[in-house]
Amino acid sequence: MSSSNGNIYGFTGLFPIKTDTDCSALRSTLRSLDNHPLGSPLSSLDIVHMARFVIVDRLSFQGEPAKYDRLLSAYLLFTCDFDGSDIDDLVTAIMTKIPDIFLAVWGNCVAVPTIRRNPAANSDLTDYFRRCQIRTTLFLADRPDATVTQILRSLALKRMFAGFVRQYQGEDPTLVQQRFQDMWQAYAAAPPPSPGSW
């Protein structure tokens, strides 16, 4: 297997952090991402299923007879499952929609390229992500052929139907059938929920 499963790409990258970076400050920056109205600025990327950041600044000691291992630098671990077939899809989305977040987070990493507003000019940034990528050998996705939008619409329908059942349980079948048709039409006409709204 590879980093892809169906229409979803699973990216895992280890980005070395600059030695003069205060990892506590970077942790605070990462925690502050939760203050975004949608729960995370990565929710602004309509292709992202899941994303996680971890700062790896030391390795745990396994005890005797093992030796204590030291890292040459701290690392930013970034994992992300997204709709697409290549890292370029993710980098383009980040650069197009949340370049300020990219600078606040990856600006602390070693050798990060300068970003440009034109996504087509960011091939060096895509190459940077490729160099820091850890290849996935067994990537599993629970719904490999469903996009973020399709999953959100499914969740909206599930919520709408649960409310419908609560409201009309035990009612006259003719009324239930009419209200079901109304609910279905409302669902079909509604725009898809925005990422992060769940």
N, C-alpha and C positions, 0 to 999 in steps of 0.2 A: 504494500500500500504506500501511499504518498501523503502529501500534505492536503490533498483534496479528497472529498467524499461527496459524490453527487455534485451539487452546485455550490458547495461550501468549501472554503479554504481555511485550514487551521494554521495560523502563524504562531510560532514561538521564537522569540529572539532574546539574546543576552547582549545588552549594550554596555560596554565598559564606561563607568562614570569617571569624570575627571578627578584627579587626586586632590585638587583644591576645593572640591564641592563638599559642602556640609550635608551629609546624608540625612541628618535630622531635619534640615530645612527642606530638602527634597521630599522627605516623607510628609511634611506638613503641606507642601504643594499638592502632593497626590491625594492626601485626605481632603483638602479643600475642594477637589473635583466633585465630591459628594454634595456640595452646596448648590450645584447647578439645578435649575428648575426641573429638569427631567431626570435628576438623579446622577447624571454624569454628562459632561460635554460629548462623550463618545456616542451618546444617544442621538446626537445631531446627525450622526452618520447613519443613513437609512439602510446600510448594508451590514451593520455590525450586529451579530447575534449575542456575543459575549466578549468581554475584554477584562483583563486583570493586569495590574501592575504589582510587582514585588521588588523591594530593594534587597539584594543579597550582598551583605557587607562582611560576613564572616561565615565560617563553616562550623557546625557543631562538632565538639570533641567526642569521639566514640568511646573513650576510656582506654585504659591499658589493655593490650600492648600497642594500640594504635598511636601514631604520632599526631601532634597537633598540626593541621594544615592551615596555611595562611594564603589568602588571596593577594595577588599583586595589585588589584584594585577592586572597588565595589562594582556591582553590576546592577543594571536595571533590567529586570525580567519582565517582558511584555508578551502576553498571550492574547490572541484575538481570533475568534471564528467569525468569518464574514462571507457574504454572498460574493462570489467571484472565482476566478480561476488562476489568479496570479497576485503577487504582492503589490504590483503596480496599481491594482484596483483599490487596495487599502490606502496606499500612499497618496494616490490622487484624491481620494475622499478626505483624508486628513488635511492635505494642503489646501483643498478647495473650501472646506467648511470650518475647520478649527486650527488654522495656522498658529494662532496665539498660544493655544494649548501645547502644540508641538514644541514651540520655542521654550515655554515654561518647563516642560518635562525633559525633552530630548536635548535641549540646549545645555544641559549639565553633563552630556555624554561626550566621550572622546571622539574627535574627528568627525563630528556631525557636519554634513555639508550645509552650505547656505541655502535657504529656501528661496524660491522664486514664486511670485504670484501666478505665473503661467504654469499650469500643471504639466504641460508638455516639456517644459524646461527642467523638470525635476528628475531626470533619469539618474543623476548622481545620488539622489536621495533614495531612489528605489534600489540602486546598487548597494548603498549603505545598509539598507534593511536586509538585503540578500546576504551580505557579508556577516551580519550579526545573527542570521537565522540559524536555529537548530532544526535540522531536518526531522520531520515527523515520520515515523515508520508505521504507526498504526493510529490513524485519526478516525475517531468514531463521532458521528453526528446523529442525534436522535431523529431528525427529520432532514436528511441530506438533500432532498429535492425541493424543499419548501424555502421560499425567500422570507426575509424578515416581515415584509408586508403581508404575505399570505398567512404567516403564523399569527400576526397581530389581528388580522381579520377573523381568523378562526377563534381566537380568544374573545373577540368582541361578540361574535355570534353565540359562543358558549354562555357568556355573561347575559346576553339579551334573552336567550332561550330559558336560562334558569329563572330569570325574573318573570318571564311569560308563564312558566309552569307554576310558580308561586302565586301569581295573580289570578290565573284562570282555572286552577285545579278545582274540579267538581262543578264547574259551570256547564250550562247548556252546550251540547256539542256543536250546534249551529253557530253559536256565538264564538266558541273556541276556534272553530275553523275560520271564521271571518277575521278574528283578531290575529290568528296565526298568519293569514295572508297579509294583513296590515304590517305585522312585525317583519315578515320576509321582505316586503317592498321597502320598508324603512331601512333594513339592513343593506339591501342591494343598492339603494340610492346614497347611502352614507359614505363619506370619504374614509379611507383607511385610517385607523388610529395612528398617531405619531409614535415613533420609537421612544421608549422611556415613559410612555403614559401608563404603563401597567406596573 
